[in-house]
Amino acid sequence: MERVEIPMPFTPREHKILSLVASGCTNPVIAERLVVVLKTVEFHVHNILGKTGAKNRFEAVEYARSRGFLPPSEWDSNILWSE
């Protein structure tokens, strides 16, 4: 069976913000790291939630991980390797 590549639904900036969300960063921390205002981060997080159909940040990260847009978490990797 041939693997079908799913196109990335996120802009490069949304993907970076989603990666930071996945690492546990809050919106203010993300704004500081990316040198943008808080409203910009909130705007991108809102778009990410809309694109994923997620109700919260956790669901958005899980959506992205399950489709290969983000790598598995450290916790997921530990589970896989310990079995």
Buried (B, 14 or more C-beta within 10 A) or exposed (E): EEEEEEEEBBEEBBBBBBBBBBEEBEBEEBBEEBEBEEEBBEBBBEBBBEBBEBEEBEEBBBBBBEEEBBEEBEEEEEEEEEE
